[in-house]
């Protein structure tokens, strides 16, 4: 694979990660919803992988059928309102250890330490939360591009041991959650992206 | 509804009156039990909680078995239902969730590894870092540490140097520049590992805030310790809460919420364990193989998290100081006082699970009359519990083994104790035995009858041993008495002997006998013993300053063993003034003899008066 192609792939991967992060970082405003709709209008015309394609079509349908307030309300019930009975945990520790700040977080910190990644103080979310995991993956991808000797095993370890299990847990939690429609589709899109990443690693 | 489950129900009407009925109930195994016709509120119903966990009221497996398999009349079933209801209503114990305590002290000698640990586990654990043999401004540091085990974890004691008194320091900046080793930094950290103790900083400080030898002792209690950098400080023997980085997974696995049920209780006023080392009864401590029992400040401490309710301590406790809250002695006595006991009944005691299995297999003998009793753990039953139904008319006792229990094969000494008593008194063998639920019919195939012409029907007891005494009195009266049982099974029975020549009637021994096997008659100054009450704890022997007492172990199956008798009697000394007895002639003469021997200059005539009259006498003499 020549460097130009690799750079293009890296750009696409980072774009996808930005898109995935945008689902979960805050309640979407009208502008963001409009952007998503434009992005998915383009994606439904493409063929990437079966899981992603299905999730993209589903997301596009939901973006067309659900109102902005409905999506915002869903976000609020799932991720913001701590008293909601529909609230969904977004950290790996929550699912794997039964509570936030569990041993999974310690294991992730060991990975970050090995990879030489230091957490900045501008986020109040723990390292094993979905948003930060996506951010860490983006950071590792950038490191791989900047430093050809950078150990690519870190990204694989992050994806296999942390991001994928968390996605599976989120998927299972949202499947049984009556309020989760749009964000369940987002999680499935994320699962499709992880599949894509795996395929990419195999190809590389 | 022909094939539906038939449940025996105790209803309570609006006037609070109970009535019993047997009715068909629609049952959905795994969820609910629905009773079609309800003449009132269901107080208790026959059934199995494992089958219908969502039943509307309490379920009694014993009621179900007695209704289906025992052939009791409605009136008798009503009494059993009432006994079951009373038992369930009076069962109380503390139940709570203990949240994990994630405080931990991390000891290291390398600030980099300590920092790395903090970065990895910060937020996950509440970490108290401590740096050994090194100095670092960001961590407490010490050269020596003492670690001792306490019930809640570990107590750390260490000296930490505080060379700069921040209250006195005015931050004038005079000390920093004069230090030739550059030990002092702007954060007022003084690196004592680099300091040469030249004292220049001390001399230059205008407020006397620096003392290079100042140190303070810190005591800190933590539930767990983590040792970094292969540290090997002196550790206590119990290291269950001490971990290394390699065992972090083991440590993290302990941080889970635990449901605690305090089903074993301890009553100090009945316990013959003595706080002085190696004195008194320690049967429960010896019986507990999991070390869930320990002594603390003279009390028996129960670790309810470690306890698995094996019942060993409960069965061995001779006084009933340890009680099983799921079915305590009082409830047991009340149950048998309320329930019917036709003569020649085989009493079957078992857990809900064992009774359920028995009901399912219907393994009973047609010619045998049964009474089924639910007991959460038959291994917790004491000799008193086993003899009570027999004294009340049962012909034998069967203890059902729990089908899934791990320790069902372990021997039950209390069964051997009770069987030996029955063998000696009535020539009966193995009237109390264990059986698997599926083999009950086979085990009870041989006919048996109640050996007692008269049945026991008393309901008085202050404690377990007193109740056992009352039952034994009843049995001994009707059996062949006279045997003396001295095997290991009867080590907690016996009497106390007294050397009359040594005893001064000081009464010290009475203070240690909480179960009141020993008592004194104040009028006659007699020391008395009730042998059946004595548990051979030896506290009185250890207390006696004259070494006048000794133990004489063994259960004597004779009425004399059940009666109080005099150990020794003293001649009282009467006050010269008021005539009231105030001591014994022997102790009075001993004191007088000592005074004469030592040639002490005291007014011995005053010693012939009681406390009150002596004061009056002294006052009168001073007035003259």
Interface residues (C-beta under 8 A of the other chain):
Chain A: X97 X98 X101 X102 X103 X105 X106 X109 X110 X113 X126
Chain B: X116 X119 X120 X121 X123 X124 X248 X249 X252 X256
